Amino acid sequence: MSATSARLLNLLSLLQTPRDWPGSELAGRLGVTSRTIRRDIERLRELGYPVHATMGAEGGYRLAAGAAMPPLLLEDDEAVAIAVGLRSTAGQTVDGVEEASVRALAKLEQVLPSRLRRRVGTLGSATVPMPAGDEPTVDPEQLTVLAAAITNHERVRFRYRTGAGEHTRRLVEPHRLVASGRRWYLVAYDNDREDWRTFRVDRLTDAFATGARTAPRELPAADAAAYVRERMQGMGANPQRAVATVYAPAAEVAARLGGRAGEVTALDEGSCRWHSAPDSLAWLAMRLTMLGREFTVHGPPELARYLRAMGERALRGTEGEAGEGETGEA
């Protein structure tokens, strides 16, 4: 490859970074004069690359995006990074992204030089992604709607299912999406409740941007990730292990809990002992109550108190209902 061709490729690689590049900075990076940079820019334009120039003290050159864009050029480490990222998404919990990632990876590996193909192949053969198992999946269309609304500062409406199974409608000002392990959270200001909230994206459906734009609000935390972490801790989401006796056959309980919820051991034909996987108190309590069977909690004490508080709230919620029913029948 001639020195001019190599320099053009290096120049194009720099311009693909989304920013304005002053001619003097490009010249310094490539070790040539500003006049040479101007000539090289014209050569790129002749080849079909839409290089735009901006005037002024802060002006420079920028490569515009578009459908007619010539092939993307990647440096070695960039190509490997993309391939690794595509491989890692094969086991993620965004619904449908696994197949799309495999297709994109196949296309990328077809055009990789042999030396890079070997590097990617070696890494792939040495690593094994952990499948999502029974983790809930996230609809990529919902993520796209939320991400666009965050960028445009638009209010969003959606349906939401709480951890207790209650279905509600929400109007929010989305702030950020936070990926934590295999779960996605939306940090948003809830307009109806006039307070900040976190929402599990896998429990969110029918999201759409209303078109109403708002000024960004100041989050009451250092950043969105810190806010999600604080909220989870405030809700008792520090991982804990539960031990409980469930008065039902072990096979039935294991099937209803799922393979990732912990270990179920038969005590006799009609009861079993559950040693849970680490999880939040709210999630452990929900798993137990959703079994629809009698149970005894052996630990931790915090779980027993959490369940007792749940029961008291449920009881208060039904007070007076029988009397109203009797009045209506009279």
Secondary structure, DSSP 8 states (H G I E B T S, - for coil): --HHHHHHHHHHHHHTSSS-B-HHHHHHHHTS-HHHHHHHHHHHHHTT--EEEE-STT-EEEE---TT-------HHHHHHHHHHHHHGGG-SBTTHHHHHHHHHHHHHHHS-HHHHHHHHHHHHH------TT---B-HHHHHHHHHHHHHTEEEEEEEE-TTS-EEEEEEEEEEEEEETTEEEEEEEETTTTEEEEEEGGGEEEEEEEEEE------SSSSHHHHHHHHHHHTT-S-B--EEEESS-HHHHHHHH-TTSEEEEEEETTEEEEEE-SB-HHHHHHHHHHT-S-EEEEE-HHHHHHHHHHHHHHHHHHTTHHHHHHHHH-
